[in-house]
Each structure stands twice: as structure tokens, then as C-alpha cells.
Amino acid sequence: MIPFLDLKAINLAHEERLKKAFDRVLHSGWYILGQEVKSFEQEFAAYCGTEHAIGVSNGLDALHLILRGWGIGEGDEVIVPSNTYIATWLAATYAGATPVPVEPVEGTYNLDPALIEAAITPRTKAIIVVHLYGQPADMEPIMAIAAKHGLKVIEDGAQAHGAEYKGKKVGALGHAAGFSFYPGKNLGALGDAGAVTTNDSALAAQIRVLVNYGSRVKYHNEVKGFNCRLDELQAAFLREKLPYLDAETARRREIAAMYLKGLSRLKLVLPQCMSGAHPVWHLFVVRVKGREKVQSELTKRGIGTVIHYPIPPHLQSAYAELGYGAGAFPIAERIHEEVLSLPMGPTMRDEEVLRVIEDLKFAIS
């Protein structure tokens, strides 16, 4: 069996370091907002090339807190991709704003800059850009549109730790970025965790207040805040894994190159890469007609696959009140009907990649 993602193998490669991190936290006697969080924030900010990183509880909270930190909420609109995981939309909803979907570029699956301006209204305050599957979105024209209309740009970098666009890392491309360190991410904790990166010092200071009950000084609450702190233990684990992220990304890129070459003649749609973009291949997603049949055949042959994602946000019952029906966003709907994620992870061996390629050829034939 070739699993879709072998989390156990990924983390066992760091076993001794993770054990030392646990012991370090255990024996410190300090378990919330201590030195591990502070150090990880400094290290992750340096990695992304930003002035600030603020550890938070998860990726959704990271996006939500950015909006809250800018005062975006009730009566405001936030442009979001129609093709994304629902967490992107939920961030706007949590803040009290309304998500306004915009379709993707079909080749890259990311937000189409050419369609953004048509969605802007006097109530629009921000654009959330998702670097989906680890592929950077086309940020240059998006930032130009935002500057023209006085909008904030938030990067959803949950799937794109270390990805680069025109020489800069994801997390330093917009006005702020939210990251998830969910265990299955390229930089994964051993539980939920997240971070905000930004060069906006006022925003960073406000988020630090919001994450800790609205307080800078214990028992003095300036605003109605939240309990969204990054756990000291998860910060310690992330500190141990961060120095190895680039090496693991390099292996993901080798695997993606093997897939792109080995699958080039099959009747499926392969992922496309923009010029100047360097994806990190959090997922290797193909599009194929008759996906369920292909996935079933791969399962029989011992190949693990996942569908990211079967239902677009606008067709989820959670957003029924927005009134979008089938056909409202046809590009996203078509993508969600055809995508299939192949096994991808830094511990995969070449022979496993080659087997996936051969079994996929059989499943499609």
C-alpha cells in the first residue's frame, strides 16, 4: 500500500529532535506564551522575510484575526476564491463580513486577477488570496488592483510554506498572511497550530492583543479578544522541523517532476506553473474525467488518493443563505468534479512514485 501521505514516517524522521523539544518544554515549567513561541515567531518571520510573525492556534484563526485586526467586519465584503477550502470563506464570516467569490484561472486553480475588479463594490475591504495546493497565486496584478481601490490583501498560505513568487516567499507578498501548521501541511505540527506574518507593525500589535483575551497585561482587557494562542509545545516542535523544510520541499519538487514527466501522455490535466513561481507541491492534483472510477481502481491497486475538494464552498449548505446555486461558479464546479490528489510527501521513494504512475496509466486506460 502506498498511502496518500505518510505522516508517521515524516515525523519519525524528526523523532529525536521532537523528543528533545518535548523535554525542553516539559522541564521549562512554562507552557503558554513562553520562549518557544517567541523564538519560533522570530525564526518563521526570518524564513518568510517579514518583520513580524505571530503564533496563533490554527490557520482559520490566523485569517480571521487579520480581518479583525484591521477592523473589517459587519457590513463589509471580502473577496475570496470560489475554488478553495471552506476555511477561507469562514474567516470572513467569523469577522462578520460577507465573502464574495471570484473564479480561478483554470490552469493554476488560483484566483483570476482579471475577474477581481468586477466583484469590487463600495463595501469591499479586502481580498483573500489562496496559494492553493502550494502554487503561488499571481500576486503582482492582484496587489496593483488592491492599491488602485485601497484594499488590503491577505495571503492564505496554509498550503504554501516556502513557495516563492518572483524572488519573494509566500507570507511576504501581501499586506499580511495566515498560515496553518496542521499536521498534514508541509510544515506540520503534532496538533493544530498557525501563524500570521506581516510587515504591518500596528496589525501585529493588535493581533497579539486579540489572541490573548484582548489583553497585553494580565487581567487588563483592552478589547473583546479571543483565546487563540499558539501552544508552547507545538511551537517547540515547529522550531525543530523548520530548518529541514527546504530539504523536504526539494524532495517534493523531485517527485512532482517525476509525475509531470511520467504522466504527460495520459488523458488527464496536469498542474501548470506560472513563470516566476516556485511551488512547494503541498498537493499534486490532476484532473480526470470519470474520477470516481479512476480513484476506485487506484484504491484496488493499493494507491491512496484524496479529493481536494469534492464540493465548492458556494454549494455547501453552510452558505445556503448566500443563494448561489449550481452553475453560479462553473469553473470552480468543474474543477471540484474532476480533481484527484496523488500521493505526495518527502518520504516517498522513487520506486513508489513510479508505481503510482504505472497504476494510474492502467486506471485511465
N, C-alpha and C positions, 0 to 999 in steps of 0.2 A: 504494500500500500504506500502510495506517495501522498502525504497529506497536503492539503491546501497551504497550510502554514504550520511549521513545527516549532511552536513556542517553547516547548520543553528543551529542545536542542539549542535554540537560540540563547536561552537563559543559562543553560548548563555550561555554555562556552564562557560565561562570566561567573561561574559558581563561586570560586574562591574570593573574587572581588566583592561579590554580593554578600557573602558571609561576613567579610571584614567590615563592610558598610553597616550591616545589621549590628555587629558587635560594637562598632563605633557609636551608633545611636543609643543602643541599649545602655552602654556604660557612661554615656554623657549625662544621663539623668534629665535631659531636656528634649521634649518630644513634639513641641508645637512652636513654629516660628523661631527656630534656633539657627545655629551656624550652618547646618547643612542646607537649609533653604536659602540663606543669604549667599552662600558660596555657589550653589547651583545657579541662582539668578545671575550672578556675575559671570559665570562660565558660559551660560547659554546666551546671554546678551553679547558676549565677545564672539561666540560662534556665529551668531546671526548677523553681527555687525551693527548692533543698535546700542543706544545709550542705556536703555532700561530693559529688564525682564522682571516680571512679577509672577511668582509662582501662585497658581490657583488650583482649585480642586479637580477640574476637568476641562475639556475643550469647549463644551457648551457654555459653561460659566465664564470662560475666557472671553468669548464673543459677546455674551450678554453684558458683562461688566464693562467692556469697552463702550458699548452703546450707553449704558447708564452713566459712565464717567464723563461722557460728552453731553449728558442731559437729553439724549434722544429718547422719546417715549410717546406718550399718548398724543394722538393726532398726527404723528409723523409717519413717513413712509421710508422704508429701507429696500433698496433694490437688491434682489437675491437671484442666484441662478435657478432656472426651472429644473436643471439637471444637477441634483446634489442629494446628499443625505439630509434628512429632515432637520437635523440639529441646526443647520444654517438658518432655516426659517424660524425655528423655535427661539433662537437668540433674539430676533426682532420681536417676536410675540412676548417673550419674557419681559422685555423692556417696555412693553405697552404699545409698540409701533406696529405698523401693518407691513408684512412682506409683499413686495411687488416683483413677480417673477419675470425674468428675461431669458430668452432661449440661448443655447450654446452654439459655438462653432462646431459643426458636426465632426470634423476631423480630430479635434483635440478634446472635445467634450466640455470645454471651459466657456465661460461667459463670453458672448459675442460683443465686442466693443461697438460694432456698427448698429446694434439694436438698443443700446442703453439710452440714448437721448430721447427716443420716442416714449420711454417709460418715465421720464422725469416730469414731476409736477411741482407746484409751489410747496407741496408738503414733503418733498423728498429731502432727506437729510444725509443719507449715507448709502454707500454701495458695499455690499459684502462680496468679495471675490474669492471663489474656492479654487485652490490649486489641486484639482481633482485627480485622484489616482497617483499623485506625485508629479504631475505635469504642470509646470508654472503657467498661469494664465498670461495673456498678452497685456502686461501692466502699463506699458508706455502710453498707448492711446486711452486707456481707462483713466489714468492719472490726469491726462490732458482734459478729458471730459469733466472730471471732478473739479479741476481747477477752474474751468470755464463757468461751472454752475455753483461753485462754493460748497462742494460736498466733501464729506470725509470718506476715505477708502479703508476698509478693513479687510485684511487677508485672513481667510480661513486656511491655515497652514497645517491642519490636522494630519494630512496625508503626505506632507511635502518637506519634512525636516531636511535641510541641507540642499534642497533644489536651488538652482541658480537661473537667473534671467538677466541677460546682458551684463554679466560680471558681478551681480549682487545676489545675495542669498534671499530666499523667501523669508519673510519676517521683517525685512528692512526695505520692502518695495512700496508699501502703502503708508498710511498715517499710523496704523497700529495693526497688530496681527494676533490672532488667537491660535494656540497650539494645543493639541491633545497628546498625552503620553499614555493613552490606553494601551494595555499590554501588547496588542497586535500591531501597534504603529511601528514605524521604522526605528524610532527611539521610544521604547516602551518601558513603562514602569512595571511593577508587580501588583498593580491595582490601578485605580483611577488617579489621574494627575493631569495638570495642564499648566499653561503659562501664557502671559501677554508680553509681547515685545513692542517697543515704541521708542521714538526719539522725542515724544511729547512729554516733557517733564511734569507739566500740570496734570495731564491724564494719568501718568504713572503714580503721582502722589494721591490722586483721587481714588484710583483703584486700590491702592494699599489701605486706604480707609474703608472702602466698601467691602473688601474681603474679610475684614475683621470686625464685624458688627457695627461698622460705621465709626470706628474708634482708632485714634492714634495713641492715646494714653488710656490705660486700663480703667474701665468704669466711667470714662468720659466719652459719650457718644455724640458725635457731631451731626451725623445723618442716620437715616434708617438704612443700615447696612445689611450684610449677609454673613453667613459662616461659609466661606468659600476658600479656605486656606489650603495651600499645598502642605501635605503631611511631611514631617521631618524625615521619616523613614523612606518614603518614596523619593524625596529629593536626594537622599544619600545613594539610593540605587541608581538614579539617573546620572548622578555625578560619575559613578563608576563606568557606566555604559557610554556616556557622551564621547570620550576620547576614541572610541572604536567605531563610531557611527560612520565616518568617512570610508573606512575599510569595508564595512558591511554594505555601504552604498555601492562601492566599486564592484563588489560581487553581484549585487542586484543588476548592475548595468551589464555585466558579463552575461548573466542569464537572459536578460532582455535581448541582447544582441544575438544570442543563440536562437531564441524564439523568433525574432524578426527574420532571420535568415532561413531557419528551418520551416517556417510556416508561410513563406512568401508566395507559394504557388497554390495555396488552398483557397477554397471558396468561402472566405471569411474576410472581415475587415480588421486590419491590424491597426494598432495605435500609431498616430502621427506625432512627430516632434517639430515644434517651430524652430526656425533659425534663431540662434542666440539663447535657446533654452536648454537646460540640462536637467532632465527629470531624474527622480530618485527611485522610480518604479516601486512605489508602495504596493501597487497592484499592476499586474499585466492583464489588461482587459481586451478581449477580442469581441467582435460582433458576428453572430452567425444566425442564419435562418434555421428554424426548427431547433431552437436552443435546448428545449427540454429533452428532445430525443438524443441530441449530442451529449448533453450532460448525463443522461441516464446510461448511455453506452460507456462513457468515461468512468462512471461510478462502478459499473460491472467489471471494468478492467483495472480497478484499484487506483484511479486517479481522482484526487479530491479537487472539487471546484466549488466556487461560490458565486451567487448572482448579486452584484453590487450595482443597482438595487432594483428589485422587481416592480416597485410601484413608485412613481414620481410623487413628490410632496403634494402637488396640487390635486391629486386624485386620492390622497389619504383622507379617511373620514375625519381625522383631526382638523383638517382645513376645509371641511364641507361648507362652512359659513361664508367662505370667500366666493362660492358659486361657480368655480371652474369645473367644467365637465370634460368628458373625453373629447379630444380634438382641440382643446384650448392651447396646448403647447405641443404640437405634433412632433417636433424634433426630439424633445425630451422623452415623449411617449415611445417613439420608435427606438430610441437608444435603450430605454428600460426594458423593452420587449426582447432585445437581441443580445445584450451584454452577457459575457461569461468570463469570470476571472480564473486564470490558470494558476497552478502552484507557483509561488514566488517567495523566496526567503534566502537570507545569506548563508544558510547551512545546506542548501540544495547542492547535490553533486552533479557534475556534468552528465553522468550516465542517467540520472533521474530526469534531467531536462530533456535529454534525447528520447527517453522513453515517453514522456508526455507528448513530444512532437509526433512520434510514430503512432501512438494510440489515438491522437487527435486526427491524424490523417485517416486512420481506419474508421473513426466515428463519423467523419464527414463524408466518406466515400459512399 
